[in-house]
Amino acid sequence: MLSIRNLKAAIEDKEILKGISLEVKPGEVHAIMGPNGSGKSTLAQVLAGHPFYEATEGDIEFQGKDLLDLDPNERAGEGLFLGFQYPVEIPGVSNTYFLRNALNAILEYREEEPMDALTFKKLLKEKMEVVGMKDELLKRPVNTGFSGGEKKRNEIFQLLVLNPKLAILDETDSGLDIDALKVVSDGVNNFRNEENGVVLVTHYQRLLNYIQPDFVHVLMEGKIVRSGGKELALELEERGYDWLREEVN
Amino acid sequence: MSEESTLADLQEYTDTDYKWGFTTDIEQDTVAKGLNEDVIRFISKKKNEPEFLLDFRLEAFRYWQTLEEPEWAKVHYPKIDYQDISYYSEPKKKELKSLDEVDPELLETYNKLGIPLEEQKMLAGVAVDAVFDSVSIKTTFQEQLKDAGVIFCSFSEAAHDHPELIKKYLGKVVPYKDNYFATLNSAVFTDGSFVYIPKGVRCPMELSTYFRINAAGTGQFERTLIVAEDDSYVSYLEGCTAPQRDENQLHAAVVELIAFDRAEIKYSTVQNWYPGDKEGKGGIYNFVTKRGRCDGESSKISWTQVETGSAITWKYPSCILRGDNSVGEFYSVAMTNNFQQADTGTKMVHIGKNTKSTIISKGISAGRSDNSYRGLVRATKGASGARNYSQCDSLLIGDQCGAHTFPYIDVHNTSTSVEHEATTSKISEDQLFYLQQRGIDEEDAISMVVNGFCKEVLNELPMEFAVEARKLLAISLEGSVG
């Protein structure tokens, strides 16, 4: 469903991604690991279409379309979801209002009927139970005054409600205690099925104890330097990144 | 995409067209341009006014001639030639008894404006007084209001039918010597609305006035007076639009409110006068004096305004808190775009004991516009236990606009508490990107952030108006998305 070919990307003329190729098929979970500053988050942002990043070379095909040709909201309409590392606060806009508008905008993009209020309410209730989200968080403005853990939980909650084709989760595990990590992982596992894909961007191996990846890729200095199975993550956990850096050089 | 080009995109959104810019092709009776005592006598005679009103006008005019136009506001505009304005314009054919007699062209205009003159809107329970240029066209719902003892009519009618009330209250809150534009208004005001709520009456419906400037080269000078007797309540709404014209037009209104013991007046405005085009040509100069006096103990006056129109806005709806335990509130959203300039805010003057005031001001600037909040909180010696809370937030869209805050605090006793909070923020790329990533397009994303920013104020508007205000904010922001 996602096919990245030789992608190069820059921010303010500084090249961050230096030729990345990656193939994600339905039903697969890919983990992208790597040290700080290796370009992991940039990859996530470029896929979602953040205006600060410019793709300078290569191409990305998503669901048979040229992803780089689409606006961020069109990418969402096609079924791409980004779980933010730092979810943004939108004061004065309630979580429910925001989610309903988002869902209906996506349905409209797909030329489907908007969801009626009752069905939407049921959907929210069902997904809230999965991530143990409190009722009052729905009424509060989007992420405003949320704790770090609540914000991440809210990201996963949105993932479940919007039910995209591909979920890119950018360090969703960072800053979470073990209980919150479990909730977030349960949410992702609940989302996974044979038809959708997940790309986990993470710094640590521990998330992968809860979400089993099919593939692990190591990103360094803007390139994927090694790909493997779950055992690669365990090796990194044990040995760090330095040995790999030496091997590459 | 670089930051710069994203900003350029934002700029594009803020380029937009005024959708109320049509003119109505009806015959107008317009007095020749110029201002002198003869014109004032003409207006007064045309309206068949009692003697005391003519005297009031002439006194004001003579005083006005001794004044200089004020320049302290943070707005810039070429000098106004007061002799190049027509001070009276009315649609021909008058004396309307029912809606059927209203010029169909005019009704069409109202339809375009979405004015609740029609049956459907009547069902919504809104009584309407529509002022078209200088004359009040039609007041609906008279009967029902009459039964409740409420007087709601055009100012001219009130001058005829209730001269004693007009004589008693006119100019008592905003004296004719108050300021340059109020003085001018006192001399040449043409029409407006009058509301009187008797003791103990809760006005059975929202009262509403729509103002529209249509004729070219005219000014509009309406005057509104609302008196709420002991233990009464009224909620009053006003809306305004004007056609698109290349020249600037002057609007100098005066609004006076008086609330007696335990009375409450809620006054809401959605101001959408023509703001001028994208190059800053044309538009209304909106120089308005609005003031309410809480005379009675535990009385309350609340101003809510959503200001999106006008080339220049100069307006400070204020409260004089004279009665003990009286309450003043000011909730404002002022949005400027392109070359608009707004200098707006409030004055809260605490005189009575334990008086309380709240100021919530939300300024949104886009394009090359300039948006200033100017507010005064004053507590006199006798105002022991007075409390004020002010919050002024500014939101910038793009990087060529300006936002300014000028709070003045003047406290003369030790038991007063004044709190002031101010923030300025830019609409952030990250907020927009976050919303877009969830499927919402850029235009709706901006509108969502702006509406969220204004929420505390929009919540104060009556339901029907809140919906309209939301739409207006969205329309004022929308533009050609690339």
Interface residues (C-beta under 8 A of the other chain):
Chain A: E12 A48 G49 H50 P51 F52 Y53 E54 D71 P72 N73 R75 A76 G77 F81 L82 F84 P87 V88 E89 I90 P91 G92 V93 F98 L99 N101 A102 L103 A105 I106 Y109 P141 Q158 L162
Chain B: M1 S2 E3 S5 T6 S428 E429 D430 Q431 F433 Y434 L435 Q436 Q437 R438 G439 I440 D441 E442 D444 A445 M448 V449 N451 G452 F453 C454 K455 E456
